[in-house]
Each structure stands twice: as C-alpha cells, then as structure tokens.
C-alpha cells in the first residue's frame, strides 16, 4: 500500500519537480518589488550552470571515446543552453539602476563572483587561476570542487584525446594543471583537421561556437553591470565592471582561433 502511494506521489508534477522546495527558495530581504526578479534570475542561472556542467562531463567522456555524433549533439545542447543564459540578461536589464539600488544594500557581501558553479565551469573549460579560491574557505566543498576541476583534463584536453583516436598525431605530454597556451605544433594538426573537413572539423567548429558563446556572455554581463551600477564597486567588494572588462576577448581555446589565419 505504501509502495503504491509512493509511486503515485512520484508521478505528481509538483512532487517530481520538488516545486514546493523550488518555489519557496526565494527569500527577498526587502519589500522592494524588483528584488524577487533579481533572485529568480540568479537562481535560474545556477540551474543552467548545473546543467552545463552535467553536459560537459558527458561531452568529455564521449570525446575521449572518439564518439563524434554524441560529441556534436552534446555540444549543440550546451550551446543552446548558453544562448538561453545570455538571453536572460535581457530580462535583468528591464530593471533600472534606481530599481536595483533600492535593494542593493541588502545583498551585503554576496556577489556573483562567488558562484562556485561558474568557477567550476571555467575550470572545466580550461581556466587555471588559483586567485578564484579567495572567495571560498579552504576546507569548503565548493573550493574542493573547483580545485578538482583544475586538476583534471579540461574540455580541450579531451578534444586532443578525441583527435588522437581519429588518427591525428597530437602531443600528449601537456600538464593539464597549467593554462592552455597557443602551440604552433598543435595548430599544424588542426590545419590538417580542417583540410580533411570530416567529423573532427565539425567538432572543432562547435568548440569555436562554445568559445564565442562564453565571450558573448562575458560581454553582455559587463555591459549589464555598466548600465546598472556604472563603475561603482561591486557587491562583496569586487571591482565590478572594471574587473569584468579584463575578462573580455580572452579565448579559451586559442589554437582554434589562431589556425584561422592559416586556412
């Protein structure tokens, strides 16, 4: 009887999606109308970051197995999610500077720089910068997840393994704990990949799309911050737009961009 009841409960739309928990997870700290929007937008960001991390893990497994079809499909899903993430900025920008200022002080030390999932995503994509640990306690789970991602092969390292499984002579002695740096030798291999114009070249172009999508996110983010708070210090003591500008136009996969001048 109890098992039947449990199965029926699992089929409920509300219980399956844990909507009672989700819809009770917004706790504005003021009576300002726009604070709820601010909270919802950022909670949705975190849900999408969780999904992208989930897809990226699946993508790396398929790349390392040499599975072109699954790799392309998964990359396209990540790209579509990323477009939704970028598009959410349009909703956030319906909030005027004065509307944000009306509750900004209630944020105290909280800041988007503390998004552990986004920092983990950056690490999965190849960022290796221990300065991000400043926002997380040494013995905390969030810091441990980011550090673990920095120690593992990045998405691009998995792509190099993928190229090897497809017969391309790629050097495999890279220290995966170090940042990606342009390599003339690798660019020569990528040139051959593009000249062959087969499955690996499609995967490469999807990675370029991903890199461009991340750069678009950074650009839209900095412009949103500029139009909302200008050059004020960000919440949590960050330098706000000043810091965000320094993140622009830095590709995650430099060799995929460098090879274009040789095609």
C-alpha positions in Angstrom: 0.0 0.0 0.0 2.8 2.4 0.9 4.8 1.5 -2.2 1.7 2.2 -4.4 1.3 5.6 -2.6 5.0 6.4 -3.1 4.7 5.6 -6.8 1.7 7.8 -7.2 3.4 10.6 -5.3 6.4 10.3 -7.7 4.1 10.8 -10.6 2.8 14.1 -9.3 4.1 17.1 -11.3 4.7 19.0 -8.1 6.5 16.3 -6.2 8.6 15.1 -9.1 9.9 18.6 -9.7 10.1 19.4 -6.0 8.2 22.5 -6.7 7.3 23.2 -3.1 11.1 23.5 -2.4 11.9 25.4 -5.5 9.1 28.0 -5.2 9.9 28.5 -1.5 13.6 29.1 -2.2 13.2 32.9 -2.9 13.8 35.0 0.2 13.9 38.7 -0.6 15.5 40.8 2.2 13.5 43.9 1.4 9.9 44.9 0.4 11.2 46.2 -3.0 9.2 44.8 -5.9 12.2 44.1 -8.1 14.2 42.0 -5.7 12.3 38.9 -6.5 13.2 39.2 -10.1 16.9 39.6 -9.2 16.7 36.4 -7.1 14.8 34.3 -9.6 17.2 35.3 -12.5 20.3 34.3 -10.5 18.8 31.0 -9.2 17.9 30.1 -12.8 21.5 30.9 -13.8 22.7 28.4 -11.2 20.3 25.8 -12.5 21.6 26.3 -16.1 25.2 26.2 -14.9 24.4 22.9 -13.2 23.0 21.5 -16.5 26.0 22.7 -18.5 28.4 21.0 -16.0 26.3 17.9 -16.4 26.5 18.0 -20.2 30.2 18.9 -20.2 31.0 15.8 -18.2 29.1 13.7 -20.7 30.8 15.5 -23.5 34.3 14.8 -22.2 33.5 11.1 -21.9 32.3 10.9 -25.5 35.2 12.9 -26.8 37.7 10.7 -25.1 35.8 7.7 -26.6 36.1 9.2 -30.1 32.3 9.4 -30.4 31.7 12.2 -33.0 27.9 12.0 -33.2 27.4 12.2 -29.4 30.0 14.9 -29.0 28.4 17.1 -31.7 24.9 16.6 -30.2 26.0 17.4 -26.7 28.0 20.5 -27.8 24.9 21.8 -29.6 22.8 21.3 -26.5 25.4 23.2 -24.4 25.4 26.0 -27.0 21.6 26.2 -26.9 21.6 26.4 -23.1 24.3 29.1 -23.2 22.1 31.1 -25.6 19.3 31.0 -23.1 21.7 32.0 -20.3 22.8 35.1 -22.4 19.2 35.9 -23.3 18.3 36.1 -19.6 20.3 39.3 -19.4 17.6 40.9 -21.4 15.2 40.2 -18.6 17.6 41.5 -16.0 18.1 44.7 -18.0 14.4 45.5 -17.6 15.4 46.6 -14.1 16.6 50.3 -14.0 19.6 51.4 -12.0 17.3 53.0 -9.4 15.3 49.9 -9.0 18.4 47.8 -8.4 19.8 50.5 -6.0 16.6 50.2 -4.0 17.6 46.8 -2.6 21.3 46.6 -3.5 22.5 47.3 0.1 20.6 44.3 1.3 23.0 42.0 -0.7 25.7 42.7 1.9 28.8 40.7 0.9 27.1 38.4 -1.6 28.4 38.7 -5.2 28.2 36.8 -8.5 31.9 36.3 -8.2 31.1 33.7 -5.5 29.2 31.5 -8.0 31.2 28.3 -7.4 29.4 26.5 -10.3 30.5 29.2 -12.8 34.1 29.0 -11.4 34.0 25.2 -11.8 32.7 25.6 -15.4 35.6 27.9 -16.2 38.0 25.3 -14.8 36.3 22.6 -16.9 36.8 24.8 -20.0 40.5 25.3 -19.1 40.9 28.2 -16.8 43.7 27.6 -14.2 43.8 30.6 -11.8 44.1 30.0 -8.1 43.0 33.6 -7.3 39.4 32.4 -7.6 39.9 30.5 -4.3 39.9 33.8 -2.4 36.1 33.6 -2.3 35.9 30.1 -0.7 37.0 28.7 2.6 40.0 26.3 2.4 38.1 23.3 3.8 34.9 24.0 1.9 33.1 21.7 -0.6 32.9 24.5 -3.2 36.6 25.1 -3.2 37.3 21.4 -3.4 35.1 21.0 -6.5 36.8 23.9 -8.3 40.3 22.6 -7.3 39.4 19.1 -8.5 38.3 20.5 -11.9 41.6 22.4 -12.2 43.5 19.1 -11.7 41.5 17.2 -14.3 41.9 17.3 -18.0 40.0 20.2 -19.4 37.4 20.0 -22.2 40.1 20.9 -24.7 42.4 18.2 -23.4 39.5 15.7 -24.0 39.3 17.2 -27.6 43.0 16.4 -28.1 42.4 12.8 -27.0 39.5 12.7 -29.4 41.8 13.8 -32.3 44.3 11.1 -31.3 41.5 8.4 -31.5 40.8 9.7 -35.0 44.4 9.3 -36.2 45.9 12.7 -35.7 49.3 13.0 -34.3 48.8 15.1 -31.2 51.4 15.5 -28.5 50.1 14.1 -25.2 52.6 15.5 -22.7 50.7 18.6 -21.7 50.4 19.4 -18.0 46.6 19.6 -17.6 47.0 21.6 -14.4 48.5 24.5 -16.4 46.6 27.0 -18.6 46.2 26.4 -22.3 48.7 28.3 -24.4 49.0 28.6 -28.2 51.0 25.9 -29.8 52.3 26.1 -33.4 52.7 22.3 -33.5 49.0 21.8 -32.5 47.9 24.4 -35.0 49.6 22.4 -37.7 47.5 19.4 -36.7 44.3 21.5 -36.6 45.1 22.8 -40.0 45.1 19.2 -41.2 41.8 18.6 -39.3 40.1 21.4 -41.2 41.6 20.4 -44.5 40.2 16.9 -44.1 36.8 18.5 -43.5 35.3 15.5 -41.7 33.7 14.9 -38.3 36.6 16.2 -36.3 36.4 19.6 -38.1 32.7 19.8 -37.1 33.6 19.2 -33.5 36.3 21.8 -33.7 33.8 24.4 -35.1 31.3 23.6 -32.3 34.1 24.3 -29.8 34.7 27.6 -31.5 31.0 28.3 -31.1 31.2 27.5 -27.4 34.2 29.8 -27.0 32.4 32.6 -28.8 29.3 32.0 -26.7 31.3 32.3 -23.5 32.9 35.5 -24.7 29.4 36.8 -25.6 28.2 36.0 -22.1 31.1 38.0 -20.6 30.5 41.0 -22.9 26.7 41.1 -22.2 27.5 40.6 -18.5 29.9 43.6 -18.3 27.6 45.8 -20.3 24.7 44.9 -18.0 26.8 45.8 -14.9 27.9 49.1 -16.5 24.4 50.2 -17.3 23.2 49.2 -13.8 25.9 50.4 -11.5 28.5 52.1 -13.8 32.0 51.9 -12.3 30.8 51.6 -8.7 32.5 48.9 -6.5 30.6 45.7 -6.9 28.8 43.9 -4.1 31.2 41.8 -2.0 33.9 44.4 -2.5 34.7 43.4 -6.1 35.8 46.0 -8.6 32.7 45.4 -10.6 32.8 46.4 -14.2 36.4 47.3 -14.0 37.4 43.7 -13.3 34.8 42.2 -15.8 36.3 44.2 -18.6 39.6 42.5 -18.1 37.9 39.1 -18.9 36.8 40.2 -22.3 38.3 38.9 -25.6 40.4 36.1 -24.0 39.6 32.9 -25.9 39.5 29.6 -24.0 40.8 27.6 -27.0 43.5 29.9 -28.5 44.7 27.4 -31.1 41.3 27.1 -32.7 41.3 30.8 -33.3 45.0 31.1 -34.3 44.6 28.4 -37.0 42.1 30.5 -38.9 44.7 32.8 -40.4 46.3 29.7 -42.0 43.1 28.2 -43.6 
